[in-house]
Amino acid sequence: MSVDRSENAARNGRDAERWKERGVMLRVFVYVFATHLFAGFVWLLFYVGEHAPK
């Protein structure tokens, strides 16, 4: 009976680590995407400002 509990605990620990790893990867993806989106918006502002009638 104690063997089943230790296997279950080990499995839960691995699952928790996988979820943490997925969370970190998702966060990195969102941050990189958001940063590039913001940089593109700033670039667009400069582009439109440069070509604005003066």
N, C-alpha and C positions, 0 to 999 in steps of 0.2 A: 504494500500500500504506500509506503514512504517513497518507493522508487517512482511510482506514478506521479506523486506530488512534485518531486524534484525535477522530473522530465517536464511536467506542465509548467513549473516555475521558470525553467530554462527556456522553454518555448515562448512564454510570455515576455521574458526579457529580450529575446531576439526580436520578437514582434515590435516591442516598444522601441528598440533601437532602429528598426527599419522605418517606423513611423517618424521618428526624430530625423532620420536621414532624409526622408521624403520631404519633411517640412522645411529643412534647411535648403534643399535643392529648389523647392518651390519658391521660397523666399528669395534666393539668389536670382532665379529666373525673373521674378517680378521686379526686383530692384534693378537688374540690368535692363529689362524692357522699359521700365519707367524712366530710367536715366537716359536711354537712347531716345525715347519719345520726347522728353523734355529738351534734350540737346537739339533734336530736329525742329522743335517748335522755336527755339531761340534762333537757330540758323534761318528758319523761315522769316522770322521777324527782321533779321538783318538783311535778308535778300529783298523783302518787300520794301524795307526802308531805303535801301540803296537804289531801287528802281522807282521810287515814288517821284511824281512830278514836283519840281522845285520852283 
